[in-house]
Amino acid sequence: MKLFVCVVAGLTALLLAATAMAQRERRPRARFHTVTESAAVRLVPANETAGPPKVSIEVSGATRTITSNGIPSHTVGTFPNRGNPHAITPQEYTFTVTTEPAPAGETTASRRWLWGVAVNGVPFEAPTAEFWHGERGGWNYDALGGAVRLGLDANHAHVQRTGAYHYHALPTGLMQRVGWKADAHSPLIGWAADGFPIYAVTGDLGDGVRKVRSSYRLKPGARPGGDAPGGAHDGTFVEDWAYVAGSGDLDECNGAVTRSAEFPEGSYAYFITEGYPFVARCWKGTPDPSFRKRRRGR
């Protein structure tokens, strides 16, 4: 009997290992990079129309459903381009978020998720699929670090292998469409996967409308080197940054309580900021499973 159990356990382990190997083989190989210094990001001018946009937003009970083809109504950059070899194609998105979001016991990291969706149905995604030496899970190149050319357009967006257009930072064209102004509270930009609202740059945190500041700062000193990149912490990598409580206005998920047109009494909300992390890297609430990534490229 013990021999039978051992044989079954061994076969199960082999099957799981083979399955994991097959999944890794199907996954696109990460590009090998060695650059360790940040550079200015060269944005592709947004002069083209991607196609007819389709988006609908419906609320039923405590659920908000956003259905879209992922095509924005604002102009976009030329894709493919030198830094991004993919063409924009319509998607079939159905995102659901609660209309009654609540903080969870702890924050949730958004590494393998889409972080949120804009009011035009285009997703937000913070991290990239670019790593130092191509080692997934290691030192992750930041989209706005400029070390690796990603072909971002003037909307701080580019295209995944699936043809999905998505934002990595301030959605400039969308902000213009919804009437964002530097001296007013940001209009609603979208919803994070946990249901809390998303605004851009300006808010009222209790002391009047002003530009809100991230609380992330570059780490002092140099990177470890050796099996990790060397050089100064200059913003090339996500790991160059650290959250420093009280150094800015926002928490570790780039959020704060703000009073807006949608929530005049105040509500917790996330902000897309001009500085790192740009798009938040975590949620305060519980993300909806509809935001899980499904074999998306960079």
Salt bridges, closest charged atoms under 4 A:
GLU125 OE2 - LYS293 NZ 2.86
GLU130 OE1 - ARG31 NE 3.19
GLU130 OE1 - HIS33 NE2 2.66
GLU130 OE2 - ARG298 NE 3.11
ASP142 OD1 - ARG281 NH2 2.83
ASP204 OD2 - ARG259 NH2 3.56
ASP207 OD2 - ARG210 NE 3.04
ASP234 OD1 - ARG223 NH2 2.73
ASP240 OD1 - ARG223 NE 2.75
ASP240 OD1 - HIS233 ND1 3.06
ASP249 OD2 - ARG210 NH1 2.99
ASP249 OD2 - ARG213 NE 3.26
GLU252 OE2 - LYS284 NZ 3.37
GLU274 OE1 - LYS211 NZ 3.06
